[in-house]
Amino acid sequence: MQIKRIDGFTATCEAKGVTRDVSLFMLQHETFAENDFVVVHLGYAIQKVGADEAAAAWEVYDEMLAASTTGTPTS
């Protein structure tokens, strides 16, 4: 998810048109800024990633979704 706003240890993040409040507490040793990307699990940012990593992850996710709706296995 991409960070859109930060307020203390809470970030408002967006991905694919969905907005969520995400806790940054588990990564308090990291420095965050608006437009950074994070991997989110159960409402917590668990890893900071670069824009290229985030794009690659969404590409794989989109392929898995497409395969699940068409019944076509992924390679």
HTML snippet that shows the backbone in 3Dmol.js (N, CA, C, O; Angstrom):
<script src="https://3Dmol.org/build/3Dmol-min.js"></script>
<div id="view" style="width:600px;height:400px;position:relative"></div>
<script>
const pdb = `
ATOM      1  N   MET A   1       0.844  -1.171   0.000  1.00  0.00           N
ATOM      2  CA  MET A   1       0.000   0.000   0.000  1.00  0.00           C
ATOM      3  C   MET A   1       0.891   1.236   0.000  1.00  0.00           C
ATOM      4  O   MET A   1       2.014   1.210   0.504  1.00  0.00           O
ATOM      5  N   GLN A   2       0.383   2.292  -0.561  1.00  0.00           N
ATOM      6  CA  GLN A   2       1.135   3.546  -0.625  1.00  0.00           C
ATOM      7  C   GLN A   2       0.656   4.475   0.484  1.00  0.00           C
ATOM      8  O   GLN A   2      -0.543   4.684   0.670  1.00  0.00           O
ATOM      9  N   ILE A   3       1.615   5.022   1.212  1.00  0.00           N
ATOM     10  CA  ILE A   3       1.302   5.943   2.302  1.00  0.00           C
ATOM     11  C   ILE A   3       0.858   7.277   1.706  1.00  0.00           C
ATOM     12  O   ILE A   3       1.546   7.865   0.872  1.00  0.00           O
ATOM     13  N   LYS A   4      -0.300   7.736   2.152  1.00  0.00           N
ATOM     14  CA  LYS A   4      -0.830   9.018   1.696  1.00  0.00           C
ATOM     15  C   LYS A   4      -0.724  10.101   2.765  1.00  0.00           C
ATOM     16  O   LYS A   4      -0.569  11.280   2.449  1.00  0.00           O
ATOM     17  N   ARG A   5      -0.808   9.690   4.047  1.00  0.00           N
ATOM     18  CA  ARG A   5      -0.729  10.657   5.151  1.00  0.00           C
ATOM     19  C   ARG A   5      -0.220   9.919   6.375  1.00  0.00           C
ATOM     20  O   ARG A   5      -0.537   8.748   6.580  1.00  0.00           O
ATOM     21  N   ILE A   6       0.576  10.613   7.193  1.00  0.00           N
ATOM     22  CA  ILE A   6       1.118  10.026   8.417  1.00  0.00           C
ATOM     23  C   ILE A   6       0.734  10.905   9.604  1.00  0.00           C
ATOM     24  O   ILE A   6       0.863  12.129   9.564  1.00  0.00           O
ATOM     25  N   ASP A   7       0.255  10.241  10.668  1.00  0.00           N
ATOM     26  CA  ASP A   7      -0.071  10.919  11.916  1.00  0.00           C
ATOM     27  C   ASP A   7       0.457  10.048  13.050  1.00  0.00           C
ATOM     28  O   ASP A   7      -0.197   9.093  13.468  1.00  0.00           O
ATOM     29  N   GLY A   8       1.639  10.385  13.541  1.00  0.00           N
ATOM     30  CA  GLY A   8       2.268   9.579  14.583  1.00  0.00           C
ATOM     31  C   GLY A   8       2.629   8.206  14.049  1.00  0.00           C
ATOM     32  O   GLY A   8       3.365   8.092  13.069  1.00  0.00           O
ATOM     33  N   PHE A   9       2.107   7.144  14.698  1.00  0.00           N
ATOM     34  CA  PHE A   9       2.359   5.778  14.250  1.00  0.00           C
ATOM     35  C   PHE A   9       1.232   5.234  13.381  1.00  0.00           C
ATOM     36  O   PHE A   9       1.147   4.025  13.162  1.00  0.00           O
ATOM     37  N   THR A  10       0.368   6.115  12.884  1.00  0.00           N
ATOM     38  CA  THR A  10      -0.730   5.695  12.010  1.00  0.00           C
ATOM     39  C   THR A  10      -0.572   6.358  10.652  1.00  0.00           C
ATOM     40  O   THR A  10      -0.349   7.565  10.550  1.00  0.00           O
ATOM     41  N   ALA A  11      -0.690   5.544   9.613  1.00  0.00           N
ATOM     42  CA  ALA A  11      -0.618   6.068   8.252  1.00  0.00           C
ATOM     43  C   ALA A  11      -1.915   5.751   7.530  1.00  0.00           C
ATOM     44  O   ALA A  11      -2.468   4.662   7.681  1.00  0.00           O
ATOM     45  N   THR A  12      -2.393   6.693   6.755  1.00  0.00           N
ATOM     46  CA  THR A  12      -3.496   6.433   5.852  1.00  0.00           C
ATOM     47  C   THR A  12      -2.858   5.976   4.550  1.00  0.00           C
ATOM     48  O   THR A  12      -2.073   6.701   3.938  1.00  0.00           O
ATOM     49  N   CYS A  13      -3.207   4.757   4.134  1.00  0.00           N
ATOM     50  CA  CYS A  13      -2.593   4.147   2.958  1.00  0.00           C
ATOM     51  C   CYS A  13      -3.659   3.828   1.921  1.00  0.00           C
ATOM     52  O   CYS A  13      -4.837   3.684   2.246  1.00  0.00           O
ATOM     53  N   GLU A  14      -3.223   3.718   0.656  1.00  0.00           N
ATOM     54  CA  GLU A  14      -4.142   3.439  -0.439  1.00  0.00           C
ATOM     55  C   GLU A  14      -3.527   2.411  -1.375  1.00  0.00           C
ATOM     56  O   GLU A  14      -2.325   2.424  -1.640  1.00  0.00           O
ATOM     57  N   ALA A  15      -4.381   1.520  -1.868  1.00  0.00           N
ATOM     58  CA  ALA A  15      -3.985   0.566  -2.898  1.00  0.00           C
ATOM     59  C   ALA A  15      -5.214   0.185  -3.700  1.00  0.00           C
ATOM     60  O   ALA A  15      -6.232  -0.214  -3.134  1.00  0.00           O
ATOM     61  N   LYS A  16      -5.123   0.305  -5.000  1.00  0.00           N
ATOM     62  CA  LYS A  16      -6.209  -0.089  -5.896  1.00  0.00           C
ATOM     63  C   LYS A  16      -7.542   0.562  -5.525  1.00  0.00           C
ATOM     64  O   LYS A  16      -8.593  -0.069  -5.632  1.00  0.00           O
ATOM     65  N   GLY A  17      -7.502   1.807  -5.093  1.00  0.00           N
ATOM     66  CA  GLY A  17      -8.712   2.546  -4.761  1.00  0.00           C
ATOM     67  C   GLY A  17      -9.257   2.299  -3.361  1.00  0.00           C
ATOM     68  O   GLY A  17     -10.281   2.868  -2.986  1.00  0.00           O
ATOM     69  N   VAL A  18      -8.584   1.459  -2.591  1.00  0.00           N
ATOM     70  CA  VAL A  18      -9.007   1.158  -1.219  1.00  0.00           C
ATOM     71  C   VAL A  18      -8.110   1.916  -0.251  1.00  0.00           C
ATOM     72  O   VAL A  18      -6.885   1.876  -0.373  1.00  0.00           O
ATOM     73  N   THR A  19      -8.716   2.607   0.708  1.00  0.00           N
ATOM     74  CA  THR A  19      -7.970   3.365   1.709  1.00  0.00           C
ATOM     75  C   THR A  19      -8.118   2.695   3.061  1.00  0.00           C
ATOM     76  O   THR A  19      -9.217   2.293   3.444  1.00  0.00           O
ATOM     77  N   ARG A  20      -7.004   2.572   3.791  1.00  0.00           N
ATOM     78  CA  ARG A  20      -7.004   1.965   5.120  1.00  0.00           C
ATOM     79  C   ARG A  20      -6.071   2.740   6.038  1.00  0.00           C
ATOM     80  O   ARG A  20      -5.060   3.291   5.600  1.00  0.00           O
ATOM     81  N   ASP A  21      -6.428   2.773   7.327  1.00  0.00           N
ATOM     82  CA  ASP A  21      -5.507   3.264   8.340  1.00  0.00           C
ATOM     83  C   ASP A  21      -4.630   2.094   8.750  1.00  0.00           C
ATOM     84  O   ASP A  21      -5.131   1.010   9.051  1.00  0.00           O
ATOM     85  N   VAL A  22      -3.326   2.311   8.762  1.00  0.00           N
ATOM     86  CA  VAL A  22      -2.347   1.256   9.006  1.00  0.00           C
ATOM     87  C   VAL A  22      -1.430   1.677  10.142  1.00  0.00           C
ATOM     88  O   VAL A  22      -0.971   2.818  10.184  1.00  0.00           O
ATOM     89  N   SER A  23      -1.166   0.769  11.053  1.00  0.00           N
ATOM     90  CA  SER A  23      -0.243   1.047  12.146  1.00  0.00           C
ATOM     91  C   SER A  23       1.200   0.890  11.669  1.00  0.00           C
ATOM     92  O   SER A  23       1.552  -0.106  11.036  1.00  0.00           O
ATOM     93  N   LEU A  24       2.021   1.876  11.979  1.00  0.00           N
ATOM     94  CA  LEU A  24       3.459   1.827  11.667  1.00  0.00           C
ATOM     95  C   LEU A  24       4.269   1.396  12.880  1.00  0.00           C
ATOM     96  O   LEU A  24       5.498   1.378  12.826  1.00  0.00           O
ATOM     97  N   PHE A  25       3.601   1.051  13.972  1.00  0.00           N
ATOM     98  CA  PHE A  25       4.264   0.791  15.243  1.00  0.00           C
ATOM     99  C   PHE A  25       5.307  -0.320  15.151  1.00  0.00           C
ATOM    100  O   PHE A  25       6.371  -0.213  15.762  1.00  0.00           O
ATOM    101  N   MET A  26       5.023  -1.381  14.402  1.00  0.00           N
ATOM    102  CA  MET A  26       5.962  -2.508  14.314  1.00  0.00           C
ATOM    103  C   MET A  26       7.243  -2.128  13.578  1.00  0.00           C
ATOM    104  O   MET A  26       8.253  -2.822  13.699  1.00  0.00           O
ATOM    105  N   LEU A  27       7.215  -1.041  12.822  1.00  0.00           N
ATOM    106  CA  LEU A  27       8.394  -0.595  12.071  1.00  0.00           C
ATOM    107  C   LEU A  27       8.857   0.771  12.553  1.00  0.00           C
ATOM    108  O   LEU A  27       9.314   1.598  11.763  1.00  0.00           O
ATOM    109  N   GLN A  28       8.736   1.002  13.858  1.00  0.00           N
ATOM    110  CA  GLN A  28       9.045   2.325  14.386  1.00  0.00           C
ATOM    111  C   GLN A  28      10.504   2.740  14.194  1.00  0.00           C
ATOM    112  O   GLN A  28      10.833   3.919  14.324  1.00  0.00           O
ATOM    113  N   HIS A  29      11.383   1.776  13.884  1.00  0.00           N
ATOM    114  CA  HIS A  29      12.791   2.105  13.615  1.00  0.00           C
ATOM    115  C   HIS A  29      12.998   2.660  12.202  1.00  0.00           C
ATOM    116  O   HIS A  29      14.060   3.204  11.896  1.00  0.00           O
ATOM    117  N   GLU A  30      11.985   2.522  11.346  1.00  0.00           N
ATOM    118  CA  GLU A  30      12.065   3.008   9.967  1.00  0.00           C
ATOM    119  C   GLU A  30      11.644   4.472   9.890  1.00  0.00           C
ATOM    120  O   GLU A  30      10.913   4.971  10.746  1.00  0.00           O
ATOM    121  N   THR A  31      12.114   5.142   8.858  1.00  0.00           N
ATOM    122  CA  THR A  31      11.674   6.495   8.557  1.00  0.00           C
ATOM    123  C   THR A  31      10.698   6.413   7.395  1.00  0.00           C
ATOM    124  O   THR A  31      11.004   5.818   6.362  1.00  0.00           O
ATOM    125  N   PHE A  32       9.526   7.009   7.563  1.00  0.00           N
ATOM    126  CA  PHE A  32       8.500   6.968   6.527  1.00  0.00           C
ATOM    127  C   PHE A  32       8.182   8.370   6.040  1.00  0.00           C
ATOM    128  O   PHE A  32       8.321   9.349   6.773  1.00  0.00           O
ATOM    129  N   ALA A  33       7.754   8.445   4.790  1.00  0.00           N
ATOM    130  CA  ALA A  33       7.302   9.696   4.191  1.00  0.00           C
ATOM    131  C   ALA A  33       6.100   9.392   3.311  1.00  0.00           C
ATOM    132  O   ALA A  33       5.887   8.247   2.912  1.00  0.00           O
ATOM    133  N   GLU A  34       5.323  10.409   3.013  1.00  0.00           N
ATOM    134  CA  GLU A  34       4.220  10.234   2.076  1.00  0.00           C
ATOM    135  C   GLU A  34       4.761   9.675   0.771  1.00  0.00           C
ATOM    136  O   GLU A  34       5.852  10.039   0.331  1.00  0.00           O
ATOM    137  N   ASN A  35       3.991   8.788   0.158  1.00  0.00           N
ATOM    138  CA  ASN A  35       4.302   8.102  -1.102  1.00  0.00           C
ATOM    139  C   ASN A  35       5.240   6.912  -0.946  1.00  0.00           C
ATOM    140  O   ASN A  35       5.549   6.254  -1.940  1.00  0.00           O
ATOM    141  N   ASP A  36       5.710   6.609   0.278  1.00  0.00           N
ATOM    142  CA  ASP A  36       6.439   5.363   0.502  1.00  0.00           C
ATOM    143  C   ASP A  36       5.455   4.205   0.385  1.00  0.00           C
ATOM    144  O   ASP A  36       4.242   4.396   0.470  1.00  0.00           O
ATOM    145  N   PHE A  37       5.991   3.006   0.189  1.00  0.00           N
ATOM    146  CA  PHE A  37       5.165   1.801   0.078  1.00  0.00           C
ATOM    147  C   PHE A  37       5.461   0.865   1.229  1.00  0.00           C
ATOM    148  O   PHE A  37       6.607   0.730   1.657  1.00  0.00           O
ATOM    149  N   VAL A  38       4.404   0.210   1.736  1.00  0.00           N
ATOM    150  CA  VAL A  38       4.553  -0.753   2.821  1.00  0.00           C
ATOM    151  C   VAL A  38       3.717  -1.998   2.515  1.00  0.00           C
ATOM    152  O   VAL A  38       2.678  -1.932   1.858  1.00  0.00           O
ATOM    153  N   VAL A  39       4.207  -3.126   3.013  1.00  0.00           N
ATOM    154  CA  VAL A  39       3.444  -4.365   2.988  1.00  0.00           C
ATOM    155  C   VAL A  39       2.624  -4.375   4.269  1.00  0.00           C
ATOM    156  O   VAL A  39       3.166  -4.152   5.352  1.00  0.00           O
ATOM    157  N   VAL A  40       1.325  -4.630   4.160  1.00  0.00           N
ATOM    158  CA  VAL A  40       0.421  -4.562   5.304  1.00  0.00           C
ATOM    159  C   VAL A  40      -0.166  -5.939   5.573  1.00  0.00           C
ATOM    160  O   VAL A  40      -0.580  -6.647   4.655  1.00  0.00           O
ATOM    161  N   HIS A  41      -0.193  -6.304   6.851  1.00  0.00           N
ATOM    162  CA  HIS A  41      -0.824  -7.555   7.283  1.00  0.00           C
ATOM    163  C   HIS A  41      -1.629  -7.270   8.536  1.00  0.00           C
ATOM    164  O   HIS A  41      -1.086  -6.791   9.532  1.00  0.00           O
ATOM    165  N   LEU A  42      -2.926  -7.563   8.492  1.00  0.00           N
ATOM    166  CA  LEU A  42      -3.817  -7.362   9.626  1.00  0.00           C
ATOM    167  C   LEU A  42      -3.758  -5.950  10.202  1.00  0.00           C
ATOM    168  O   LEU A  42      -3.840  -5.761  11.416  1.00  0.00           O
ATOM    169  N   GLY A  43      -3.617  -4.966   9.326  1.00  0.00           N
ATOM    170  CA  GLY A  43      -3.640  -3.578   9.757  1.00  0.00           C
ATOM    171  C   GLY A  43      -2.306  -3.008  10.206  1.00  0.00           C
ATOM    172  O   GLY A  43      -2.229  -1.848  10.611  1.00  0.00           O
ATOM    173  N   TYR A  44      -1.243  -3.827  10.137  1.00  0.00           N
ATOM    174  CA  TYR A  44       0.092  -3.380  10.544  1.00  0.00           C
ATOM    175  C   TYR A  44       1.032  -3.384   9.345  1.00  0.00           C
ATOM    176  O   TYR A  44       1.044  -4.339   8.568  1.00  0.00           O
ATOM    177  N   ALA A  45       1.811  -2.331   9.194  1.00  0.00           N
ATOM    178  CA  ALA A  45       2.878  -2.333   8.203  1.00  0.00           C
ATOM    179  C   ALA A  45       3.955  -3.279   8.714  1.00  0.00           C
ATOM    180  O   ALA A  45       4.449  -3.122   9.830  1.00  0.00           O
ATOM    181  N   ILE A  46       4.319  -4.267   7.892  1.00  0.00           N
ATOM    182  CA  ILE A  46       5.313  -5.246   8.329  1.00  0.00           C
ATOM    183  C   ILE A  46       6.616  -5.144   7.550  1.00  0.00           C
ATOM    184  O   ILE A  46       7.615  -5.756   7.925  1.00  0.00           O
ATOM    185  N   GLN A  47       6.609  -4.365   6.456  1.00  0.00           N
ATOM    186  CA  GLN A  47       7.830  -4.191   5.678  1.00  0.00           C
ATOM    187  C   GLN A  47       7.701  -2.955   4.804  1.00  0.00           C
ATOM    188  O   GLN A  47       6.650  -2.706   4.212  1.00  0.00           O
ATOM    189  N   LYS A  48       8.764  -2.195   4.729  1.00  0.00           N
ATOM    190  CA  LYS A  48       8.839  -1.064   3.808  1.00  0.00           C
ATOM    191  C   LYS A  48       9.451  -1.588   2.511  1.00  0.00           C
ATOM    192  O   LYS A  48      10.466  -2.285   2.540  1.00  0.00           O
ATOM    193  N   VAL A  49       8.838  -1.255   1.370  1.00  0.00           N
ATOM    194  CA  VAL A  49       9.333  -1.720   0.083  1.00  0.00           C
ATOM    195  C   VAL A  49       9.454  -0.552  -0.884  1.00  0.00           C
ATOM    196  O   VAL A  49       8.841   0.498  -0.691  1.00  0.00           O
ATOM    197  N   GLY A  50      10.241  -0.748  -1.910  1.00  0.00           N
ATOM    198  CA  GLY A  50      10.392   0.266  -2.941  1.00  0.00           C
ATOM    199  C   GLY A  50       9.235   0.233  -3.924  1.00  0.00           C
ATOM    200  O   GLY A  50       8.447  -0.713  -3.936  1.00  0.00           O
ATOM    201  N   ALA A  51       9.136   1.252  -4.733  1.00  0.00           N
ATOM    202  CA  ALA A  51       8.056   1.359  -5.718  1.00  0.00           C
ATOM    203  C   ALA A  51       8.089   0.199  -6.704  1.00  0.00           C
ATOM    204  O   ALA A  51       7.037  -0.319  -7.080  1.00  0.00           O
ATOM    205  N   ASP A  52       9.285  -0.220  -7.131  1.00  0.00           N
ATOM    206  CA  ASP A  52       9.397  -1.333  -8.082  1.00  0.00           C
ATOM    207  C   ASP A  52       8.922  -2.639  -7.461  1.00  0.00           C
ATOM    208  O   ASP A  52       8.234  -3.424  -8.113  1.00  0.00           O
ATOM    209  N   GLU A  53       9.288  -2.878  -6.191  1.00  0.00           N
ATOM    210  CA  GLU A  53       8.836  -4.087  -5.493  1.00  0.00           C
ATOM    211  C   GLU A  53       7.319  -4.085  -5.336  1.00  0.00           C
ATOM    212  O   GLU A  53       6.671  -5.115  -5.523  1.00  0.00           O
ATOM    213  N   ALA A  54       6.760  -2.947  -4.999  1.00  0.00           N
ATOM    214  CA  ALA A  54       5.313  -2.844  -4.832  1.00  0.00           C
ATOM    215  C   ALA A  54       4.596  -3.120  -6.159  1.00  0.00           C
ATOM    216  O   ALA A  54       3.604  -3.848  -6.190  1.00  0.00           O
ATOM    217  N   ALA A  55       5.094  -2.548  -7.234  1.00  0.00           N
ATOM    218  CA  ALA A  55       4.484  -2.767  -8.550  1.00  0.00           C
ATOM    219  C   ALA A  55       4.567  -4.232  -8.956  1.00  0.00           C
ATOM    220  O   ALA A  55       3.606  -4.785  -9.490  1.00  0.00           O
ATOM    221  N   ALA A  56       5.713  -4.865  -8.706  1.00  0.00           N
ATOM    222  CA  ALA A  56       5.883  -6.283  -9.047  1.00  0.00           C
ATOM    223  C   ALA A  56       4.933  -7.154  -8.228  1.00  0.00           C
ATOM    224  O   ALA A  56       4.353  -8.103  -8.757  1.00  0.00           O
ATOM    225  N   ALA A  57       4.771  -6.844  -6.958  1.00  0.00           N
ATOM    226  CA  ALA A  57       3.862  -7.615  -6.104  1.00  0.00           C
ATOM    227  C   ALA A  57       2.422  -7.489  -6.601  1.00  0.00           C
ATOM    228  O   ALA A  57       1.701  -8.485  -6.648  1.00  0.00           O
ATOM    229  N   TRP A  58       1.996  -6.288  -6.971  1.00  0.00           N
ATOM    230  CA  TRP A  58       0.635  -6.113  -7.480  1.00  0.00           C
ATOM    231  C   TRP A  58       0.447  -6.829  -8.808  1.00  0.00           C
ATOM    232  O   TRP A  58      -0.637  -7.343  -9.082  1.00  0.00           O
ATOM    233  N   GLU A  59       1.480  -6.872  -9.630  1.00  0.00           N
ATOM    234  CA  GLU A  59       1.390  -7.580 -10.907  1.00  0.00           C
ATOM    235  C   GLU A  59       1.139  -9.076 -10.670  1.00  0.00           C
ATOM    236  O   GLU A  59       0.287  -9.677 -11.324  1.00  0.00           O
ATOM    237  N   VAL A  60       1.880  -9.666  -9.740  1.00  0.00           N
ATOM    238  CA  VAL A  60       1.690 -11.085  -9.410  1.00  0.00           C
ATOM    239  C   VAL A  60       0.302 -11.306  -8.824  1.00  0.00           C
ATOM    240  O   VAL A  60      -0.382 -12.265  -9.182  1.00  0.00           O
ATOM    241  N   TYR A  61      -0.113 -10.427  -7.929  1.00  0.00           N
ATOM    242  CA  TYR A  61      -1.441 -10.532  -7.315  1.00  0.00           C
ATOM    243  C   TYR A  61      -2.538 -10.468  -8.378  1.00  0.00           C
ATOM    244  O   TYR A  61      -3.481 -11.259  -8.347  1.00  0.00           O
ATOM    245  N   ASP A  62      -2.417  -9.528  -9.316  1.00  0.00           N
ATOM    246  CA  ASP A  62      -3.411  -9.401 -10.385  1.00  0.00           C
ATOM    247  C   ASP A  62      -3.457 -10.666 -11.249  1.00  0.00           C
ATOM    248  O   ASP A  62      -4.533 -11.091 -11.671  1.00  0.00           O
ATOM    249  N   GLU A  63      -2.283 -11.268 -11.512  1.00  0.00           N
ATOM    250  CA  GLU A  63      -2.237 -12.506 -12.287  1.00  0.00           C
ATOM    251  C   GLU A  63      -2.946 -13.638 -11.546  1.00  0.00           C
ATOM    252  O   GLU A  63      -3.678 -14.419 -12.154  1.00  0.00           O
ATOM    253  N   MET A  64      -2.725 -13.727 -10.224  1.00  0.00           N
ATOM    254  CA  MET A  64      -3.385 -14.765  -9.436  1.00  0.00           C
ATOM    255  C   MET A  64      -4.899 -14.571  -9.451  1.00  0.00           C
ATOM    256  O   MET A  64      -5.645 -15.540  -9.585  1.00  0.00           O
ATOM    257  N   LEU A  65      -5.355 -13.333  -9.314  1.00  0.00           N
ATOM    258  CA  LEU A  65      -6.790 -13.063  -9.364  1.00  0.00           C
ATOM    259  C   LEU A  65      -7.384 -13.425 -10.723  1.00  0.00           C
ATOM    260  O   LEU A  65      -8.461 -14.015 -10.801  1.00  0.00           O
ATOM    261  N   ALA A  66      -6.680 -13.070 -11.781  1.00  0.00           N
ATOM    262  CA  ALA A  66      -7.166 -13.380 -13.124  1.00  0.00           C
ATOM    263  C   ALA A  66      -7.251 -14.886 -13.327  1.00  0.00           C
ATOM    264  O   ALA A  66      -8.216 -15.376 -13.912  1.00  0.00           O
ATOM    265  N   ALA A  67      -6.260 -15.622 -12.853  1.00  0.00           N
ATOM    266  CA  ALA A  67      -6.251 -17.070 -12.999  1.00  0.00           C
ATOM    267  C   ALA A  67      -7.369 -17.716 -12.184  1.00  0.00           C
ATOM    268  O   ALA A  67      -7.957 -18.711 -12.608  1.00  0.00           O
ATOM    269  N   SER A  68      -7.659 -17.150 -11.017  1.00  0.00           N
ATOM    270  CA  SER A  68      -8.708 -17.747 -10.173  1.00  0.00           C
ATOM    271  C   SER A  68     -10.089 -17.528 -10.769  1.00  0.00           C
ATOM    272  O   SER A  68     -10.994 -18.326 -10.525  1.00  0.00           O
ATOM    273  N   THR A  69     -10.271 -16.479 -11.534  1.00  0.00           N
ATOM    274  CA  THR A  69     -11.583 -16.218 -12.122  1.00  0.00           C
ATOM    275  C   THR A  69     -11.755 -16.931 -13.457  1.00  0.00           C
ATOM    276  O   THR A  69     -12.885 -17.176 -13.877  1.00  0.00           O
ATOM    277  N   THR A  70     -10.658 -17.268 -14.133  1.00  0.00           N
ATOM    278  CA  THR A  70     -10.747 -17.948 -15.420  1.00  0.00           C
ATOM    279  C   THR A  70     -10.478 -19.446 -15.304  1.00  0.00           C
ATOM    280  O   THR A  70     -10.764 -20.211 -16.225  1.00  0.00           O
ATOM    281  N   GLY A  71      -9.927 -19.854 -14.165  1.00  0.00           N
ATOM    282  CA  GLY A  71      -9.581 -21.262 -14.003  1.00  0.00           C
ATOM    283  C   GLY A  71      -8.277 -21.644 -14.653  1.00  0.00           C
ATOM    284  O   GLY A  71      -7.920 -22.821 -14.688  1.00  0.00           O
ATOM    285  N   THR A  72      -7.549 -20.651 -15.174  1.00  0.00           N
ATOM    286  CA  THR A  72      -6.272 -20.896 -15.825  1.00  0.00           C
ATOM    287  C   THR A  72      -5.161 -20.912 -14.789  1.00  0.00           C
ATOM    288  O   THR A  72      -5.029 -19.959 -14.020  1.00  0.00           O
ATOM    289  N   PRO A  73      -4.358 -21.972 -14.748  1.00  0.00           N
ATOM    290  CA  PRO A  73      -3.258 -21.993 -13.773  1.00  0.00           C
ATOM    291  C   PRO A  73      -2.168 -20.996 -14.137  1.00  0.00           C
ATOM    292  O   PRO A  73      -1.927 -20.718 -15.311  1.00  0.00           O
ATOM    293  N   THR A  74      -1.505 -20.455 -13.093  1.00  0.00           N
ATOM    294  CA  THR A  74      -0.377 -19.551 -13.347  1.00  0.00           C
ATOM    295  C   THR A  74       0.864 -20.376 -13.560  1.00  0.00           C
ATOM    296  O   THR A  74       0.925 -21.523 -13.117  1.00  0.00           O
ATOM    297  N   SER A  75       1.864 -19.820 -14.232  1.00  0.00           N
ATOM    298  CA  SER A  75       3.096 -20.569 -14.501  1.00  0.00           C
ATOM    299  C   SER A  75       4.046 -20.515 -13.343  1.00  0.00           C
ATOM    300  O   SER A  75       5.130 -21.094 -13.407  1.00  0.00           O
TER     301      SER A  75
END
`;
const viewer = $3Dmol.createViewer("view");
viewer.addModel(pdb, "pdb");
viewer.setStyle({}, {cartoon: {color: "spectrum"}});
viewer.zoomTo();
viewer.render();
</script>
